[in-house]
Amino acid sequence: MSDEMKLESADGLLLQQMASLRDIIDNNSDWIWEVDAQGRYVFSSNKCIEFLGVPPEKVLGKTPFDFMPPDEARRVGEQFAAIVERRAPFGGLLNRNIRPDGTEVILETSGVPLFDNDGNFRGYRGIDRNLTSLDQAPGQRLFQLETIYSNAPVGLCFIDLQMRYVTVNDAMANIIGLQPYEAIGRKIGVFLPGLSPLLSNALELAQRNETTPDREFSVPGKNQVFFVRIKAAYDAQNQLNGLSVAMTDITSLKRMEIALRESQEHYRNMVELNPQIPWTADPRGMLNDVSSRFQRITGMTRQDILADKWIQSMHVEDRRAAVQTWEQCLKTGAPLDIEVRFCHVDRGWNWMRIRAAASYANDGSIQRWYGTAEDVHERKLLELKLVKANRRLEIQARTDSLTKLPNRREFKKVLSHEYMRAKRNRTPLTVVMIDIDYFKHFNDHYGHLSGDACLRLVARTLRKSLKRSTDVVTRFGGEEFAAILPDTDLKGAWIVAQHIMESIESLGIKHSFSEFNRVTISQGIATYMPERDPGIEDQSDIVSAADEALYLSKNNGRNQINAMPVSVRFNQL
């Protein structure tokens, strides 16, 4: 009887442990899953509800690619197929997924292969992390950042609280001596045991909300010295979840320092061959040595440079911030890293990157600053071009390419803003839907080139017809346009619509297949009055009313204006 009670107790304890494990899995911030050898889900934690918008039972039996856009499924599928072929663990695989409501979520996927007792491959087990909140630009931007991260010349990695690698870039993998995917999930002490005490101390400092000072680290047996920067990382609840580590190879710089101590002349000859311009400064920041190449670039004499007149050769827009940063570094001993424009004697303003690190005496005081100046003009110009290109893309995304008017996406955005403002301020808001009469016949008879020219001319006329800067006219689609008139009641909107109609008629564009023998328009007006229409909770109801008014104008013979009251409708914008 006693054995049976013990067995029942053990079973109960096992059930409690299983329930606890399931609770941990389901409440983990990451989505835990398992797929079979064909890539089909055989297990899914409840986190898929938050990530993919579907419960586990809707995930089981499907593959990860079933939740991705087709082009993304092909891209990720090719990468995953290569991983499966090697039966290798992997990490940091970014992918875009579409929820049932149409929203996009960006996930970072990591996994390890599974094998049965006979060594046969049976699938993968892994986790997905939601990175959507990190994406402040279009989704493609995140993939660009991942490429930059992977190809950065500085060794970068993220360490979790158990001192395991979570992400590793190519430069860090080279330091470790492994492929990036081979390091994921493994203890840092296995490859760099000397770094473990630094990271353990960094975790202790982070738990006390203290920062970790930058350190130098020598890799045993490799005769390499690295500048190590460790920063604590926190989750959305401000809980410590790991450390970011950056390791910059400063072996050549350390050798340069040794050469400097051995022979000043040897140092001077050596640095003259270095593409970076070296300089040194005393603890107060006063330059006491600089390469002659800086003199040739700026045209200044050595005496002027050492007298701090080099600051005057900076661009006035960069000078104040640069001086403030340098003064802060002098106070704290923090490394200097700034990009400023210097006056170049041959080519005007030239971008340069100025870096410096402090050298400390045995008592801990700063005894000297060692720095470099690097010509980054071409790279900076490319960055500025990229910024301009991104701005152009942003404008193109909001603009109709043919008419140069805001497109339908921008119409929705502006209407949503004006609707909320009208509702808040209790002011009227009018939408006018505009359609070119018999435009299909115009296109068929005169050709698409003439049709495009007609659309551009009508668009330009519509833009000129709206006098207030707050009024917006957009291309809604095809030959249909839409105008948003804030702070405009029905009477005022009717005056605007009449002016628009007269402006289009005055163009005198011939249209033989119209009963009016010229290009005309039909218009529909709908005015939202917050005090009169308290039941309107969706701005699409305003558009629907204006659309109905437009169709009334078309059905009644075209070339006219009609208005329709706003009411709750089921059709959406």
Disulfide bonds with the S-S distance in Angstrom:
none
